[in-house]
Amino acid sequence: MSKKMLSDIMRQAQKLQQEMARVQEEVKAKTVEATSGGGMVTVVANGAGEIVSVKIERDVVNPDDVEMLEDLIVAASNEALRRAQEMMQSEVAKITGGLQLPGLGGLGDILGR
């Protein structure tokens, strides 16, 4: 492989890494929403995998059945986090064409791999 080819490959890799960093920052600002209990509990998560908000309808708050409410919160939270991860993977796939490229700025850590 010639030095020029290697230089071109390195330049393309650097450009891809910069693009990945840009997309990661953009996705962190995006949110996804998930509900459970027929919409009684709504959880919003961001692309960084953080829970942003939780909304609970008054009708589901029953002091005699706290466990059900806890289960609904866990279910909606897990779904919101799953959707946030899918959103990140989808945005990254647009750049990489679905290729699994190790070592690109900690991407594997963000995607939970």
C-alpha positions, 0 to 999 in steps of 0.5 A: 500500500502506498503512502498516498493510499494510507494517507487517504485512508487515514484522512477518511477515517478522521473525517468519519470520526468527526462526523460520528462525534457530531451525530452523537452530540445531535442525538443526545439532544433528541428525545424519545417517549414510551408509555405503559399501562395504556398511557398511564405512565409516560417516560421520556429519555434522551439520546444520551440514555438518560431519563428526562421526565416521567409523567404519571396520570392521577388515575393510576396512583393508588396508595393500596397498589404501589407495586403496580405503579412501580412496575409501570414506571420500570416498564416505560423507563426500559422501553424509553431507554431501548428506543433511545439506543435504537435512535442512536444506532439508526443515526450512526448507521446512516453514517457508517452504512451499518458497518461495525467500526471498532474504536470510533470515539467510544461509540461501542460504549454509547451503544451498549456494546 
